[in-house]
Amino acid sequence: MVSKVEQRNQKRKEVVEAIVIRHEPVHLVRRIYNIPERTVFDWLSLYRSGGWDALKERARSGRPRKVGAGEMQWIYQVVTQGNPLQYQFDFCLWTLNVLRALIERELGIKLSKSAVCRLLGHLGLSPQRPIYKSYKQDPRKIEQYLAETFPEAVAKAKRLGATLFFVDEAALRSDAHRGLTWGKKGETPVVRNSGGRFGLSVISAVSPRGDLRFSFIEDGMNSKEFIGFLKKLQRDAGKPILVITDNAKYHHSKETQAFLETTQGQIQMAFLPAYSPELNPDEQVWNHAKRRLSQCAIFNKDDMKRHLSAILRSIQKQTSLIQSFFRMDHTQYIFAALN
């Protein structure tokens, strides 16, 4: 028969495993196990100081706790509920260095970067890439798009037997950089302009079934280049297409609208709400491509184009990866409308 002490020890282990190993949020674990939040952080602090044995109800092994339950709870709330600007830092994203400085300043505890990294892992936090939202974003326009614009466009596409594509353009520069932060999203270091930068303009399209099409734009994006891409996209599809894209001027231009009228319904277009890139799964193509491109040795524009082309062709072969772009929190609405 399992004793009450053993049951309590098992409960402690399950709580810590849920947060440290499965990365479940503290507030959810607390509700599931019906325990105070402070108790959760106390058990996390015990585990951090002495491992699994330290969780048992007996004389505990391990070094004295440098970061106790109260400190861990404070750090967790700081990372998940605030940003560095609230603590007089010049950056809006949590990095290990920023957190290390904050912990020393506010708690008087000196930790190495690796110790801060382990601590955040014990709190169930992880480095993530940010989703940026513009202050100009209009929630009413988003609601209208999700409830009316997109479902109506999809219904029309189904009647025509059209393939759905999300289209996006990207401008890549030689001085661009991508990084990570802890907790709420990404890390953005300062990159100083050397004055010798170069770049590329690229347009791409993705479909829910995992297709990716892309094209390099040599002289900058305009109505002519956009129309040329639409023609190739429809020709490759071999059937009508529905294109969802943003509100760039050349998407709405007289030239583009005149061209659409000549297609006799073979190319349909609908537009995302302004300042809402997170609703476009094609954004993830460029997130992946730019991150991988930042790891390449690039010496000139030709190098950049060669590496980027290889990266995009690699993504093109990964159907499941492309499909995952449609299953993110802000893009799941697409499958809901398609089914």
N, C-alpha and C positions, 0 to 999 in steps of 0.2 A: 504493500500500500504506500502510495506517495505521501510523504509528510507535507504539512503546511509550509514548512521552511523550503522544501524542495519546490513546491508549487510557486512560492514567491520568487525563488531564484530563477525558475524557468520563465516566469513572467518578465523579470528584469532582462533576461537574455533576449526574449522575443521582442521587447520594446527597442532595445539597442540594435538588434539585427535589422529591424524594420527601417530604422533611420540610417545607420551606418552602411549596411550592405545593400538594402533595396532602395535607399534614397527616398523613402516616403516622408512627406512633410510632418514636422513636429505636431502641428495643430491637429492633423488627421489621426496620428498615432495616439495622441492624448485622448481624443474622443473615443477611439475604438477600445482602448484599454481602461477608460474611465479613471484616469489618474490626473492629478494636478500637473500643470506645465512645469512647475519648479521641480517636481519629482523626476520628470523626464530628463531634465538637464542635470540633476544630481546623479542619476544613473549614467548618463553620458560622461560626466566628469570622472566618475569612478572607473569606467571602462578606459577612458583616456589615460588615467594615471597608472592603471595596473592590469589592463586587459580583462578577459572574461572572468578570471579568478577573483578580481577585485569586486565583482558584482555580487558575490556570494555573501550570505549573512554569517560572517565569522571574522576572525582577525584577518584583515585584508593585507595582501602583499602589494608591492609597488612603491615607487617614490612618492613623497608628499605631493599633493595636487598643487600645481602652480596656477592653474586656471580652474576655479571652482564652479559650482553650479550657477551661482549668481552671475559670474562673469560670462559664462557660456550663454546663458539666457540673454544677457545684454548684447553680446556680439551677434547672436542670431537675429534679434529684433532690429539691430542697426542695419545689417546687411539686407534683410528681407523687407523692411518697412521704410527705409530711407535711402539717401544717396550722399556722397561725399560733400556736395555743396552745402548741405545742412550743417556740416561740421567744419566749415571754413577751409575746405580744400578747393583747389582750382579745377579739379576734374570731376566729371559727373558719373564716373564708373568706378566700381570697386576693383582695385588691383591688390596684389599681395603687399606691395610696398605701402600703399595707402592704408590698408587695414593694420599693418604692422605699426605704422606711425600712430594711428588712432588709438590702438590698444595701449601703446606705451604712454601716450599723452593722457588718456582718460582713465586708465586702470592702473598705470604705473607698473605694467608687466612688460618686460623685454622678451620678445620671441624672435627666433630666426624666421626667414621666409619659409623654410621647410616645415617649421613648427606651426606656422600660421596655416600653411597648406593642409597639414594633417588635421589641425583643429577644425577647419572648415569642412573637411571630409567627414569628421566625426559628427558634425552637425547636420549631415545629409545635404550639404551644399556642393555645387559643382561649377566649374567654369562654363559659361554659356555665351552664345552670340546674341547681341541685342536685337530687339525689334524696335525700330525708331518710329515714333508717331509724331506727326507735325501738330503744332498747336493750332494750325489752320484747319485741321480735319473737322468735318461737320458730321456729328453722329446721326443727324436726320437724313443726310444724303446716303450714308452707309446703310441705314435701315431701309431706305427706299430701294437701294440697289439690291440688297439681300432678299427683300420681300417681293419686289416687282420687276425691276430691270433685268436682273439675271435670270430668274425663272421664266419670264416671258421670252427672252432671247433663246433660251434652251428649248422651250416648247416649239418655237418657230423653226429652230434648227432640226428638231426631231421630225417635223413635218416634211422638211426638205431632204432629210437623210444626210445632214451636214456633219462634218467632223469639227469638234470644238478645239480651238487653239487659244492659249494665252500668249500674248506677244509682249516683249519688253526690249528696250534698247539699253546698252551700257557703254559708258566711256571709261576706258582703262588708261591710267597714267603711270608713268615710270616711277613717280614718287608716292604712289598709293601704298598703304600698309594696312594689314588686318591683324588683330590680336584678340585676346581673351580677357575676361574679368571674372570675378567670383560672384556667385549669388544671382543677382538679377540679370546680368548680361555682360558681354564683351569687354575688351580693353582697348583704349584708343591712345596710343602714344603720340607725342608731338613729332611730326615730320617736317623738317625745315626745307624750304624750296631752294634747290641749288641753282635754279635758273636754266638748267639744261634738260628739262623734262621733255618727254615725248609720249604719245598715246595712240590708242586705237578706238574706233567706234565700231560696235558690233550690234546686230539685232538677232533675236532668237525667238523661237516659238516652241511651246510644249503642249502636249495633249494628255488627257487623263489616262490613256492607254499606254503611255510611256514613250511617245515619239518626241524627238528633239530635232529641230532644224535651226541652222544659224547661217549668218552671212556677214562678212566684213564690209564695212562702208568706208571707202577710201577718202571721199571728199566731204565728209560730214553728213549727218542725217537731214533729209528734207523730203518733201512730198514725192519727188521722183524716185528716190531710193526706196521709200516706204512702199510705193505702188509696185515697184519692181520686186520687192520681197513678197508682197501679197500674191503677185502673179505666180512666182515660183512655188509658193506654199500651196496654192490651190492646184497647180499642175501636179505637184508631187502627191497630193492627197487623191487626185483623180476623181473628185466629187465635190459638192459644195462645202464651204467651210464657214464656221462662225468664229470670228476673231474678237477676243476681249482684250482691250488694251487701255492705256491711260489717256490723259487729255492733252498730250503734246499738240502743238499748233498744227503740225503737218498731218496729224490724224484727222483733224476737223477741216482741213483746208479745202478750198473750192476745187483744187485739182484732184484731191483724194475723193471727194464726194462725187465729182463728175465721173471719175473712173468707176466707182462702185455702181453707178447707174448703168454703165455699159456692160456690167457682168451678168445682168438679167437674173439677179438673185443668187448667183454662184458664190459670191462672197458677201457675207453679212457681217456687220460690226456692231459691237456694244461697248460701252465705256465704263471703266471703274470710277468710283467716286474720287474726287480730287484729293490729293495728299494721302492716299491709302495704298501704298505699295505692298503692305503685308497681305492684301487680298489677292495678289497675283503670284501664283506658284512659280512663274518664270523668274521671279526675283531670286529664288533659291539657286537657280543655275549660276547666276553671277556671284552669289555668296560663295558657292563651292569653287567656282573657277578662280575668283580673285584670291581666295585663301591659298589654293594650290599654286597659283602664279607667283605669290609672294615668296614661295620657297625655291623658285627657280633662279638660276644665274642669268640675268638679262643684261646685255651690253648695248643693245640698240633696238630700233623699232622692228627690224626683221626678226631678231631673236624673240621679241615679245610675241609677234604674230605666230611664229613657229610653235612656241610653247603653248600659247593659248589655243591654237588650233588642235594640238595634240590633246590638251585637257578636255576641250569640248567634245572631241571625237570619243574620248574615253567615257565621258558622261553619257554620250549618245548610245553607247553599247550597254549601259546599265539601266535597263527598263525599270527594275524594281526601285532604284534610287529616284528616278524621275517620278514614278508613281507616288513615292513617299512625299514628294513636294505637295501633293494634293491631299495629304492626310494630316497636315499640320493644323494646329489649333485655329488659325485664321483662314485656312483654305478648305476645311472639311465641308463647308457649305456647298462646294461644287458637286461632290458625289451625292449629297442630299437632294440636289435639284435634278441630277441625272437619273436617279433611281425612281 
